[in-house]
Amino acid sequence: MGLSSTQKSLFTAAIIAFFMLLTRGSHVLTHVSLPDASLALFLLGGLLLGRFVWFAAFFILATVIDFGAAAFDPAQGFCLTNGYWGLIPAYGAMWLGGMWLAKQKDAFNLAPYVLISLGTTFIAFVISTQTYYLFSGRFPAEGVVESLQHGWEYLPSWMGFAAMYFAVIWLAVKVLRNVKALQTSKV
């Protein structure tokens, strides 16, 4: 007897929440600081859970982690400005990318998976960086065109860490599928 769809959703959500707690930037839960996996986790949430109530739950979790870390160490709150709320559409782009992948015949077909993963990551970067520069109050309010000149130095690490997580997820899915195929062929 397998798990019900509700049980599968709760199990998936628990795994995503665990990895968010483990990797969320500026966290105080471990001594090992893993790169933030939030972009990959929001894409996975859209892919595996879909419903926007889950998106809201994970955004609230991310916010609690960020504000909680700032409560323990005020230096961690540097980015907690009005620009922080730009993460809602940034993570929303990731979630929508995951939902699009979920509608494909094979969500982990390499070409669409890479294009959507990296494309939505780039979109999320532009949204979050520009909302930070425009609304944080830490930079002169020069307008959108001028703000587009700032923050690009963070793009390589933003894309690199996300790509690392996307590669690990893709490889894990391929390994699990191969193991399952081997088990099925032995029966």
KEGU-591531 format. One record per residue: residue in three letters; x, y, z of N, C-alpha, C, CB in turn. Coordinates in pm, whole numbers, plus 50000, padded with zeros to 5 digits. Glycine has a CB too. Example, Ala and Ser with C-alpha at 12.3 -4.5 7.8 and 13.67 -1.06 7.14 Angstrom:
ALA513194943150780512304955050780513204967050780511314955350905SER512854977550708513674989450714512905000350787514084994050572
This chain:
MET500844988150000500005000050000500885012450000499045000050122GLY500675021449902501485033349890500915045049968501625037049745LEU501605055949960501175068150027500055074849948502355077750046SER499155081350019498105089249952498735101749894496955092950052SER498015108649808498565120849748498825131549855497615126349641THR497985132049957498195141650067499465138050144496985141850162GLN499665125250171500865120850242502115123550160500775106050276LYS502025121350028503175124249940503495139149941502865119549794SER502455147449936502665161949939503305166350070501335169349917LEU502815161050181503385164650312504825159850324502535158550425PHE505105147950275506475142550278507395151250193506505127950228THR506945154750072507725163449983507955177050048507005165149847ALA506915182750106507035195750172508005195150288505665200650220ALA507985184250363508905182650476510345182050429508555170050557ILE510585175150319511955174350265512415188050217512015164050149ILE511545195050145511905208550097512175217750216510775214450007ALA511325217250317511515225650437512825222250507510325223850535PHE513145209350516514415205150578515595211350505514535189850579PHE515605210450372516735215950296516745231250300516675211050151MET515585237450312515585251950327516195255850462514135257450315LEU515825248750567516405251350699517915248850699515735242650806LEU518335238550625519745234850621520595244650542519885221050562THR520025250550437520855258450345520525273250338520735252850210ARG519445277550395519035291550379520155300850422517765294550461GLY520455310650340521545319850366521475326450503521575330350262SER522605328250563522735335150692522015327850805522195349150681HIS521885314750792521195307550898522125304851015520615294450845VAL521545301051124522335298551246522135284151295521945308551357LEU521625275551207521295261951250522485252451250520225256451161THR523475255051167524625246051161525915254251156524535236751037HIS527025247351180528325253951168528815253551024529355247251261VAL528255244650945528605243650804527665252650726528545228950753SER528205261850653527365271150578527295266550432527915285650588LEU526235259150401526015254950264525425266550185525075242650258PRO525685267050055525065277649974523535276549979525565276949827ASP522895287749972521435288449977520835280649860520955303149975ALA519955271349889519305263149787517885267849757519285248649830SER517505279649804516125284149792515625284449649515985297849852LEU516445288749555515985289249416515605275449366517075295349325ALA516475265749389516185252049346514985246449421517415243049368LEU514875249749549513765244549629512425250249585514005247549775PHE512405263049548511155268749499510775262849363511265284149490LEU511755260349277511455253849151510925239749176512715253449060LEU511565232549266511085219049301509685219549362512065212349399GLY509435229449444508095230849502507045232549394508055242749597GLY507325240949296506385242649186506215229849106506845253849095LEU507305222649088507285210249012506535199149085508705205848982LEU506805197549213506285186049288505005188949366507325181249382LEU504805201549405503655204849489502625213449415504115212149614GLY503105222649334502255230649248501375241049314501405221749175ARG500565237349407499585246549464500255258749528498725239349569PHE499645270349508500245282749557500215283949709499535294449496VAL499365276249775499375276349921500735271349971498205267649978TRP501315261749899502655256949936503695267849910503005244149856PHE503545275349801504455286349773504435296249891504075293549641ALA503235299849935503105309250047503745303450173501605312450074ALA503535290850199504105284550318505635284850314503615270050330PHE506215282050198507685282150190508245296350193508145275250062PHE507505305950138507985319750148507945324350294507135329150060ILE506905320650364506825324050508507965317450584505455319650568LEU508245304750553509365297850618510675305150591509455283250569ALA510915308850466512155315950432512245329150508512215318550279THR511135336150517511105349050588511375347150737509745355950567VAL510765336950796511005334150938512485330850961510115322350986ILE513075323050872514505319750885515345332550877514935309750774ASP515055340850778515855353150758515715362750875515435360150629PHE514475365250918514275374651027514745368551160512795378551037GLY514625355451173515135348651292516655349651301514715334051292ALA517325347751188518785348951187519205363251223519355345151048ALA518445373051174518745387051204518515390151352517895396351117ALA517565383251413517315385351556518495380351639516025378251600PHE519115369451596520295364151666521545372051635520505349551628ASP521655376951511522825384451469522355395951379523855375251394PRO522245408051434521705419251356522435421851224521755431751439ALA523695417951214524425419751088523795411550976525905415851105GLN523105400651012522455392250912521225399050852522055378850973GLY520785409750913519595416650865519865427650765518885422450979PHE521065428250711521435438950618520485439850499522855436850569CYS520055428550448519185428550330517695429250364519445416050248LEU517375429850491515965430050531515445444450526515775424150674THR515175448650405514685462150377513395460950297515755470650299ASN512865472050252511685471550164511975463850036511225485750131GLY513225463349994513605455849875513505440749894515005459349836TYR513475436150020513385421850049512145415749986513365419550200TRP511075423249979509805417949930509825415049781508685427549961GLY510875419349714511075415449574511335400549559512225423349514LEU511635393949672511825379449666510525372149635512405374449799ILE509385378249662508105371749632507995369149481506905380449682PRO508125379349395508055376249252509275368349202507915389049172ALA510435370249265511615362749223511405347749248512875367649299TYR510985344249368510715330149397509475325449322510525328149549GLY508555334449296507385331049216507775326649076506425342849209ALA508785333149019509285329148886509805314848891510395338748838MET510515311448999511025297849014509865287949026511955296849138TRP508885291349107507725282649129506985280248997506765288849235LEU506755290848922506065289548793506875281048695505795303448732GLY508195282448698509035273948614508865259348650510505278048628GLY508805256548780508565242848824507205237748781508695241848974MET506195246248790504845242248748504825239248598503815253248782TRP505565246948520505635244448376506315230948350506395255848303LEU507415228448420508095215648404507175203948440509375215248490ALA506355205748542505455195048586504465191148477504695199448711LYS504175200148387503215197348280503865190448160502565210248235GLN505175188948162505865182648050505815167548064507325187448043LYS506005160747954505995146047955507045140848051506245140447813ASP508235146648049509305143048141509925155948193510385133748071ALA509635159448316510125171948375511645172448381509555173648515PHE512285160848378513745160448390514435157248259514135150348495ASN513715159248149514355158648017515385169848015513295159947898LEU516625166647983517745175748007517555189747948518985169847952ALA517215190847821517155204147758516125213347824516825202747609PRO514845209247836513895218347901514225220848048512485212747890TYR514715210448116515065212148257516145222648275515525198748317VAL517185221948194518275231748203517795245648164519465227548114LEU517045246548053516575259648007515665266348110515835258247874ILE514715258848163513795264648261514515267748392512605255248287SER515335258548439516055260748565516935273148558516915248448599LEU517745273948455518665285348445517945298048401519795282148348GLY516945296648314516185308448271515435315048385515205304548161THR514745307048465514025312748578514985317848686513075302248638THR516135311648698517145316548793517635330348752518345306748802PHE517865332248623518285345348574517185355748597518655344648424ILE515945352148566514815361248588514715364848737513485354848538ALA514845354848823514785357248968515915366549011514855343949045PHE517095364948952518225373648985517895388148950519495369148911VAL517415390348830517095404048785516035410148877516605404148637ILE514985402648905513905407748991514435411149129512755397549001SER515115401849194515535404149332516605414849342516035391149394THR517535414849249518595424949252518025438949229519665421849148GLN517165440149130516635453349099515675458349207515925453048966THR514875449649264513995454449372514825458549492512975443649412TYR515935451749516516805455749627517415469549600517925445249649TYR517975471349481518595484249450517585495649442519365483249319LEU516375492549398515365503049386514675506449517514325498949285PHE514435496449604513575498649719514235497049856512435489549711SER515505493549859516135491249990516385504050068517445483849972GLY516485515249997516805527750064518295529450090516045528750193ARG519085519850047520535520450068521275526849950521075506450092PHE520575529549843521185535049722520355546749675521305524249611PRO520975556149604520205567549553519085562749461521125577449478ALA517925568649475516775564949391516935571349255515435569349456GLU517705564449169518005570049037517065564948929519435566748999GLY516325554448955515415548848856515865535248807515275558248739VAL514995529048728515215515348683516445514348593513985510248608VAL516585523148497517705522348403519035523148478517625533548298GLU519145532448572520375533848647520605521948740520355546748728SER519525516748799519685505448891520145492948818518375502748965LEU519815491948689520245480348611521755479548595519595480648474GLN522445490148629523905490248620524575484248743524405504448599HIS523795480648843524355475848969523975461348997523885484649085GLY524835454549070524545441149119524975429749031523125440049141TRP525415432548909525755421748816526955413548861526025427548679GLU527755418948950528915411248999528495398949079529805420249085TYR527235398849124526725387349201526135376449112525685392049300LEU525935379348984525305369748894526065356448884525185375848756PRO527385356248869528065343148857527845333948977529555345248839SER527935339149098527735330449214526255326549227528215337349344TRP525355335849197523915333149201523575321649107523095345849164MET524055322648982523785312248883524545299448914524155317148742GLY525775300848961526625289148987526085280249097528015293649023PHE525715286149210525175278049320523855271549280524995286549446ALA523005279249212521725273449168521985262049070520835284249102ALA522885264048975523195253548876523745241148945524195258748771MET524545243049048525075231649123523935223449183526045236549235TYR522985230149247521845223049306520975216649198521005232749391PHE520755223649087519945217848980520615205448923519725228148868ALA521925205548912522665193848863522535182148961524155197248841VAL522665184949090522535174349190521135168349186522845179949332ILE520125176849174518735171949167518545163249043517725183849165TRP519015167948928518865160648803519565147048812519425168748686LEU520785147048864521525134448879520825124948976522955137148927ALA520315130249085519605121849183518385115449120519195130149306VAL517635123049041516445117548973516875106648876515665128748899LYS517935109048800518395098948703518845086248774519545104548618VAL519565087548884520015075848960518815068249015520965080049075LEU517865075349076516675068749131515875061649022515795078949201ARG515765067848906515045061448795515775048748750514895071248677ASN517095049248743517865037448701517755026248804519335041048680VAL517795029648931517635019649036516255013249027517855025849176LYS515245021449008513875016348997513735007348874512865027948989ALA514345011348763514295003248641514984989748662514935010748524LEU516104989748731516814977348762515974968248850518144980248829GLN515334974048949514484966149039513294960248964513984974849157THR512714968148874511574963648797511974952448702510954975248719SER513154953748641513594943548545513934930148613514814948648468LYS514274930448740514594918248815513354910548857515424921548937VAL512214917548858510974911148903510334903048795510004921448952
